[in-house]
């Protein structure tokens, strides 16, 4: 019964809070992820049948992977938690990757950490009770290696997992300014007597959102409706679906 105001600020680089357009840390994470993708691209182009794989954060939402791919314009496949895919079979990922290599002699793959968990499902839980993720990045590296070895097609794989390098770097200029505005609006809301809410943005307007409303569901990328995902498909050239027929 203390007379205090509780006002939250949405902080997650995954950008997966409902009713919030952008969370702070997201812009910095995308910018740093592009550096990793550029390195993978250079490595892939520098060797015959070069394949660069970059695993990015995104437990349930593929916003970092999608935005980093759009920013770099050097990615050929983006795998996200919101879209299922198959490895084997006609139209599956490995067969489409093979076609890409035969045609262009290189490929860059970005995979969000929560993608393809049906292949690496874990029964373990962390200290907070969340299910631990299997390592889809290393799994994809091993499966790609085995596939092309069986096909007797020599490849050169370079695997990059920037992980906490992305999460731990200082905020860039855009995020620094954004954080300042979030803090100011949070203080104004609390001083106005508001509580049980968080500060966000929508259509470039700072908004006050009840916490219960914001956590009711997770914000995810919806491939069947998303303009962002359609832009990713256009930039990468990957098929609409990587499910085997």
Helices and strands as residue ranges (DSSP letters): E 7-9, H 26-45, E 50-56, H 63-72, E 77-79, H 93-104, E 106-112, H 117-120, H 136-150, E 156-160, H 164-168, H 173-191, E 197-202, E 205-210, H 211-214, H 227-236
